[in-house]
Structures are given as C-alpha cells and as structure tokens.
Amino acid sequence: MTATKPEHHGPRVVLADDHTLLLGALEKLLTPDCDVVGQATDGRMLVSLVKKLKPDVAVLDVAMPLLNGLEAGRQIKHGNPEVKLVYLTMQEDSDVAAEAFRVGASAYLLKRSAAAELMTAIRAVMLNRTYVTPLIAGGLVGSLIRSAEQQPAHEITPRQQEVLQLLAEGFSMKQVAAALNVTPRTVAFHKYQMMRQLDIKTTAELIQFAIRHHVI
C-alpha cells in the first residue's frame, strides 16, 4: 500500500512582491501552515492571479510596479470581496496604512516586523478579525480619524490612477497605452484631465503629485 501525502488544510495564499528573493522566503515561512497557491511580482499579475485562483488571503506590498498595492487591493475587493488582504510593506506612514484599510485591508504589518507576526496576522484575518502591527497601531488611529474629518479635495478615478502610476514609473504614453490596452489618445485624455482637475501645469508636477499621494 502506497502512502498518500496528507491533504493540506491551511488557508490558500497568494503572495505578491517585486522582490523574488522575498517571495521565496515568504513561501518557506508560510508553507508549514498555509497552502501557497501563487506568486506575483507586480500589481496587475496579482489581480489576475486572485481572479483565477480565488485564494483565501493575498499577502501584498504597497509599492509594486504596473499597479500599486493599494489600487490592486481595491480591484481585488471589487471582484472578489471575500479575499482577505494582508499588507506587508516598508511603508510606515500611518496615512498609507489608513488608505490600505479604506480599500479593504484586513491586516497591515511591516517588513521589519518579526517573521512570526505574518502568520499571526493570517490567523487573525481567517477569523474575520483585523490585525495591525503594534509598530504603527497608535498613528493609524489618528490617521483614520483625520481622514474621516477631511476628504481630499481632489479625487482621481481608478483609471486615472493607473495612468498616473505608469507615467510616474517612466513609461511613455505609447507604453502606458499598450499596458492598459487602450489608445495613446485615451492616455493623453486621462493625463490632461488629471492636470486640469488638479490644477497642475507640467508632467513633472503631476509626477510629484503621484509621489506625495503614494500613487507609486
């Protein structure tokens, strides 16, 4: 009689980070307790993987190429609201953490957190709880209160945000058009709409806006 491999009953997890070495380390860390079903190195790949694999949890960074983690999280929650988002990032800014929870995060921890904290966070979100690393928990409360009191004066659409991120990453309008599967004319339209809405005169100022508002 041949021995069969025991079935894995841990949560199904997709990992996303643009550093492949870190992806390997995370998979090794989580494998005893989780079923790591996929890995992505940019935000677009992550959204696509989640749609296809329907994991229980997505562990993702805030800063990722092609589509940042906040916008990727927003798209994931729109298409698959049951997927838990666990942000693992260098971003210690409590305003960024507050934005992550606004897009639907269940947990937020830092890459300098203890390794065991990631599994603690995954266990918490699987019980429908929220987890915030103690390293930023105090500042996050203040950010959430402030953001409830004052909404940003200028809102840009999710599509404009995608265009802005790619432009800020140094893509030409033609390359942005190819990445988003639209015409260069459409990209130009979105770019000039943003500049008009935000009262910005140059591309350089637009990119500075993207950096200030954590679009990239």
RAQUI-V401664 format. One record per run of one state. SS is the DSSP state (H for helix, E for strand, C for the rest). FROM is the first residue (numbers start at 1). TO is the last residue. Records with the same first field share a line. If there is no record, write none. Layout:
SS=FROM-TO + FROM-TO
This chain:
C=1-11 + 17-19 + 32-34 + 41-42 + 54-56 + 61-68 + 80-83 + 90-93 + 104-104 + 111-115 + 127-130 + 133-136 + 150-157 + 169-172 + 181-183 + 198-202 + 213-216
E=12-16 + 35-40 + 57-60 + 84-89 + 105-110 + 131-132
H=20-31 + 43-53 + 69-79 + 94-103 + 116-126 + 137-149 + 158-168 + 173-180 + 184-197 + 203-212
